[in-house]
């Protein structure tokens, strides 16, 4: 299995991962919303989830569903399934550009020649694959998104998180919205 390296944006570092606690952790995968961009540290999802277990946040700003899936596959291949996987899906219209095992572009939106049906199909395959890998296991899977402009995610059975407020950057969900998400996730 190849290991992908990731570029960082605006000098924002990815969260460190404690693999020694992986098997009994709650692991978050996602993009800037899951990362907590624009929020104070105490308002970020990984700090407010109702759990007694360690929470690992693998999310990073502007990641596509392909980034999320590559991280998920790599982590599960090496460490097995954790106690719970919480996926905050990104826009289906982002893609990961890889060159020499390095993600060369995060936040890259689809090329003009890539049709929407293809991008939606890829996201559907990612959703199905994560569900298949966690099926018939004790691993809890929770899936959500803030990208609710269409009914696509709802049709896939993914929770659609509406914005109730905004983070200080004016673009990302605010503390109240993230608290609603934490309440939806429940005790894990």
Phi, psi and omega in degrees: 000129180282149178255124180265138173262152184236141172283157175252158181244135175051033179060019175277119185277145171296155176290147177285150184243128179263091184291338179298335181256006188307310189299334179243025181260163169261120186246127180260134173237141178165197183250212186298328179294315178292323177298323180102027182301133178084359181254154170291152183307318183290347180261357182285147187308316183295343179262350183240357177298138180280098181199156172260358183266158176297145177245127179247124180254109179265358186293155175211156185301134173067018179286145177271173175296330175294319175302311182303313182293318179299317177296316180300309181301312182300313182294314181292322178300316183277325190237355183081181180281139175278184177299316181214146175240125178240115185250123172258094184295144178270187174296139176294348186257026170249151175219158178266126175260118185247134175218123181053047179061021176237131173291113185275337183214121170257147181079011180285120178275160187306147177291152181303332182274356178269119183278155184298324180299321178296314181296319177295321178298318177299315179297319177300320178295322178296313179302311180298321182294315178297319178296318179296319182290335180262349181297146178058029175233164176285356181293128176278134178240126174234130183234136182208168176202155169260355180274083188245024182297332178237177179274005186307304183295321178301318179296335178275357180082022179265132179297130178261113182269111177281148176288129172255333178203178183237151174291172184297344177278352178076005183241329187256160179301142181272183184302320180296317179296317180292326176296319176299318178298314178301319177296321178296318179298320178079193180278119179239000000 
